[in-house]
Amino acid sequence: MSLRIAVLEDDKSFADLVISWLEQAGYTVAWFSTGHTFLQALHDARYDLLIFDWLLPDMDGLEVMQHLKLMGVQTPVIFLTGRDTENHIVKALGMGADDYIVKPPAQQIFLARVAALLRRHLILRQADQGFGNLWVSFCNRQFKLGGESGELVSLTVKESELAIYFFQNIGALMSRAHLMQVVWGSSADLDTRTVDVHISRLRNKLQLTAENGWRLTSVYHQGYRLERVDRDLVSAP
């Protein structure tokens, strides 16, 4: 399951560049060149993140923010604009924007901030819940074996972020590059074996085995998938 991002930018060449970065990082992107087409699309589709410019052909970014409020849209927003004064930044954040990035952005910093914002909002909108023998607190990024009153599992920061992301995307096949981008905010400087080591630790610490109803598998040349397993079938003779 790929996260969906809507980009509102009337400069097509710049939009193409940003979209290529986002798609390389594993996101699904929809592009809009006017505020009206962008707002209309929000009536018909759900997005996980909205990115838009300040200056648009038919309205400005603050007007877009006002419409989002009237529509009750809670999707996180990043302003990506050439306006870099303190006054503009304060106005955008005051209207409800979650981040403000000045053009032209550095690719890796831009993608890291996108990933960080998505992580925060995905966690906030999920309630704590049980997954068989495992209890997951999304807000606190904690895992317990044996249910809500069970034993707290000791995880490092990156292990917990990786585990949370898998439980937010059960059944989805995710490449190593995508996991590196989402969890570590990097795709160039990190050894892919780091991902493999963290996943091996999660299997052991969270007991993600078929006997417990889970399988965290490696798909050759593609990535990893966390999926449920029918324990009755596993124990059948």
HUZI-V564102 format. One record per residue. N is the residue number from 1. RES is the residue in one letter. PSI is psi in whole degrees, 0 to 359 (999 if undefined). NEAR is the number of other C-alpha atoms within 10 Angstrom. D_CENTER is the distance of its C-alpha to the mean C-alpha in whole Angstrom. Layout:
# HUZI-V564102
n=<N	N>
res=<RES	RES>
psi=<PSI	PSI>
near=<NEAR	NEAR>
d_center=<D_CENTER	D_CENTER>
This chain:
# HUZI-V564102
n=<1	2	3	4	5	6	7	8	9	10	11	12	13	14	15	16	17	18	19	20	21	22	23	24	25	26	27	28	29	30	31	32	33	34	35	36	37	38	39	40	41	42	43	44	45	46	47	48	49	50	51	52	53	54	55	56	57	58	59	60	61	62	63	64	65	66	67	68	69	70	71	72	73	74	75	76	77	78	79	80	81	82	83	84	85	86	87	88	89	90	91	92	93	94	95	96	97	98	99	100	101	102	103	104	105	106	107	108	109	110	111	112	113	114	115	116	117	118	119	120	121	122	123	124	125	126	127	128	129	130	131	132	133	134	135	136	137	138	139	140	141	142	143	144	145	146	147	148	149	150	151	152	153	154	155	156	157	158	159	160	161	162	163	164	165	166	167	168	169	170	171	172	173	174	175	176	177	178	179	180	181	182	183	184	185	186	187	188	189	190	191	192	193	194	195	196	197	198	199	200	201	202	203	204	205	206	207	208	209	210	211	212	213	214	215	216	217	218	219	220	221	222	223	224	225	226	227	228	229	230	231	232	233	234	235	236	237>
res=<M	S	L	R	I	A	V	L	E	D	D	K	S	F	A	D	L	V	I	S	W	L	E	Q	A	G	Y	T	V	A	W	F	S	T	G	H	T	F	L	Q	A	L	H	D	A	R	Y	D	L	L	I	F	D	W	L	L	P	D	M	D	G	L	E	V	M	Q	H	L	K	L	M	G	V	Q	T	P	V	I	F	L	T	G	R	D	T	E	N	H	I	V	K	A	L	G	M	G	A	D	D	Y	I	V	K	P	P	A	Q	Q	I	F	L	A	R	V	A	A	L	L	R	R	H	L	I	L	R	Q	A	D	Q	G	F	G	N	L	W	V	S	F	C	N	R	Q	F	K	L	G	G	E	S	G	E	L	V	S	L	T	V	K	E	S	E	L	A	I	Y	F	F	Q	N	I	G	A	L	M	S	R	A	H	L	M	Q	V	V	W	G	S	S	A	D	L	D	T	R	T	V	D	V	H	I	S	R	L	R	N	K	L	Q	L	T	A	E	N	G	W	R	L	T	S	V	Y	H	Q	G	Y	R	L	E	R	V	D	R	D	L	V	S	A	P>
psi=<114	139	142	130	133	129	123	106	123	345	103	321	319	320	317	321	311	318	320	320	313	318	323	330	359	7	155	128	136	135	138	142	350	153	321	317	325	311	324	321	330	344	336	346	156	134	153	342	142	131	124	159	168	310	121	161	327	348	171	173	326	325	321	315	320	317	321	320	315	327	349	23	126	6	137	149	136	125	127	101	161	349	119	15	156	323	316	317	315	318	315	313	325	332	352	2	147	337	162	117	130	135	149	135	154	134	307	324	318	311	325	321	325	311	318	318	318	318	313	316	326	322	316	329	6	133	155	144	161	142	81	236	353	130	129	124	102	318	319	354	49	152	138	137	129	18	187	326	15	196	128	130	131	114	149	170	312	324	317	320	319	317	316	317	322	318	343	344	48	131	348	138	121	129	160	319	319	317	321	319	316	315	319	349	29	149	351	323	359	132	129	339	336	318	315	318	316	321	322	319	320	319	315	312	321	2	50	74	162	325	333	7	13	156	118	99	153	128	118	124	9	317	216	153	133	124	154	151	137	108	333	322	326	320	352	143	999>
near=<13	15	13	18	21	23	21	25	26	18	11	12	10	13	18	13	11	19	20	14	16	19	14	14	20	20	18	17	19	15	19	18	19	16	24	14	12	20	16	10	15	15	10	7	9	13	16	18	20	20	21	27	26	19	16	17	11	10	13	15	21	21	14	18	18	13	15	17	13	8	12	9	13	12	15	20	24	22	24	22	21	14	17	12	9	8	9	15	18	12	12	20	16	11	14	17	21	14	17	22	20	16	14	11	14	10	12	15	13	18	21	18	17	22	18	15	17	19	17	13	16	16	19	12	10	12	11	17	13	16	15	13	16	22	21	21	17	24	16	11	16	18	26	19	20	14	17	17	9	13	13	15	14	13	17	10	11	13	20	21	19	21	25	22	18	20	15	17	17	14	16	16	19	20	18	21	19	19	22	21	23	24	22	17	20	19	20	11	7	14	11	14	10	11	22	15	11	16	19	13	14	18	16	10	15	19	18	21	16	18	15	18	19	20	18	21	17	17	12	7	8	12	18	22	19	21	19	18	15	12	14	11	10	12	9	6	5>
d_center=<11	9	6	9	10	13	15	19	21	25	25	25	25	22	20	21	20	16	16	17	15	11	13	14	11	10	9	11	13	16	18	21	24	25	24	26	24	21	22	23	20	19	21	21	17	14	11	8	9	12	14	18	21	23	26	26	29	30	28	26	23	24	26	23	21	24	24	20	22	25	23	21	17	15	12	11	13	14	17	18	22	25	26	26	29	28	29	26	24	25	26	22	21	23	23	19	17	14	15	17	18	21	22	22	19	19	17	15	15	14	11	11	10	8	5	7	7	4	5	8	8	7	9	12	12	13	16	18	19	21	21	24	26	22	21	18	17	14	15	17	15	18	20	23	25	28	26	26	29	28	28	25	24	24	20	19	17	15	16	15	11	11	13	11	8	11	12	9	10	14	16	13	14	12	14	15	14	10	10	12	10	7	9	12	11	14	15	19	20	19	21	19	22	20	17	20	22	19	18	22	22	20	22	25	24	22	25	22	26	27	30	27	25	22	22	19	21	21	21	24	22	19	17	16	16	16	19	21	25	28	30	33	33	33	36	38	41>
